[in-house]
Amino acid sequence: MSSVGDGDGGQRHVLAVDDSSVDRAVIAGILRSSKLRVTAVDSGKRALELLGLEKKDVSMIITDYWMPEMTGYELLKRVKESSELKEIPVVIMSSENVPNRITRCLEEGAEEFLLKPIRPSDVSRVCSRVLK
Amino acid sequence: MALASHRHISSCLCSIHSSLCYSTRPEMERSSLQRQLANLKKSLFDQGNLDEQFDQLEELQDDASPNFVEEVVTLFFRDSSRLVANIEQAIEKSPRDYGSLDALVHQLKDSASSIGAAKMMKECTVFREYCDKRNLEGCLRSFQKVKKEHSTLRLKLENYFQLLRQVGPAEKATRSGN
């Protein structure tokens, strides 16, 4: 059983989804410093395309909530509704602390709901729990 | 004979003097630059332009990504300049769509929070409150403040990264060793 950062063979792959280029860069930077392999995309649509191709490879999805066209919640639903993808843990990020939103995401199967700005400590906490 | 040796001694002293200057001047310049850098950073925090999120980003820098913060900040100014221009258009449009205006300011605020641009975040929050109340006066006033802080921050951070480049990687090693 390999742990996070166990060399290239055991290196976990995280898919980050955010329409903001600044936030993508920040979340990618945080994940890479935890020795994770990161692919960052700017929309739910692109995320699903990638998941269609590399689903076995993705260990976790971390997505922004508010995105044009497809929200993080909608992406979460699509993942959880797919027999092939539903096992992949999904973490939602949002700059707004809206209790209903948080509850809905958790009920839909999100692992965790993180408030932005995302701190490295938030991410390592989630990763050590989710990426066993 | 004496004259020749005197000249010889003088030239020895000259070369010793110049080699001393050669080794101490860069060091003196470097500590002066380090001081400037420390002062600039302190002022950015004391004056509330930046908050701890910026520190968190600096801690992520390592050999694998030595320019991480500058890259993120560059992305921020690229995005935020675009958003400021869009806000400018939206605010002048008639009739005003406060919903779209609010959405733009929201994006700007989120971006600012990701790099720790605290003052910009605060000004955006006030701006959004005026959008909510459809208070045009208030929107215009707070937008001026947002633009001002945007320019100030850009200037200060440009100086900051320029100083960092001049001081060089040793500075980072010193800081992390403290």
Interface residues (C-beta under 8 A of the other chain):
Chain A: S20 S21 V22 D23 A25 V26 G29 I30 R32 S33 S95 K116 P117 I118 R119 P120
Chain B: Q53 Q56 L57 E59 L60 D62 A64 S65 F68 E71 V72 L75 F76 R78 D79 Q107 K109 D110 S111 S113 S114 I115 G116
